[in-house]
């Protein structure tokens, strides 16, 4: 899903919209949302069969 953000210059100031181009709005840019996936190492996982392990499976934090 795309997300709209205010366009900025390299110094961090907002870019204004140019009124001579009505079909394009330069003041806003569309960015892609990045999903950050939690990484779990096998050393930090609880033993299989425990309630903690089953809860992590249900929440979708780990795959079996």
N, C-alpha and C positions, 0 to 999 in steps of 0.2 A: 504494500500500500504506500502510495506517495504522500509526502508531507510538504506543505508549503511553508517557506521561511522567508523572512525579509532578506533581500539581497544586500550584501555589504562590500565595501571596497577593501583593499588590502590593509588599510589602516584601521578598519573596523567601523567606519561611518556608513550610514544607510545610503543606498543608491536611490535617487528619486525616479519617478516614472516620467518618461518622455512623452509629452502631449502630442507630438507630431506623429506618433505611431499608435493609433487607437486600438489596433488588434493585438498588440503585444504589451504586456505590463512588465517593464524592466525592474520594478520595485520588488517583485516577488520571484523566487526561484523554487522549483520543485526538486525535492531531494528524495532519495530512496531511504526507507527505513531499514536499518540493519538489525537483525535479531541476534542477540548474543546468547549463545547456548552455554549453559553451565557445564563445565567439564569436571567429571568426578573420576578420580583415579581409583583403582581397585583397592589400594591400601586404605582409603578413607571410607569405603563402603562397609556397612554392618554385615555380619554373617547372614547367609541366605537362610530363610525360614524364620527370621526374627520379625517382630512387629515393626521395627524401624525400617527394615528392608522392604516389607510389604507396603508400608506407607509411602516410601520413595517411589515404588513402582506405580502406585495409584496416582500420585501427583505428577507422574511423567518425568521425573528427574532422571531416572535410569531406565534402560531397556533390559529385558531378560535375556 
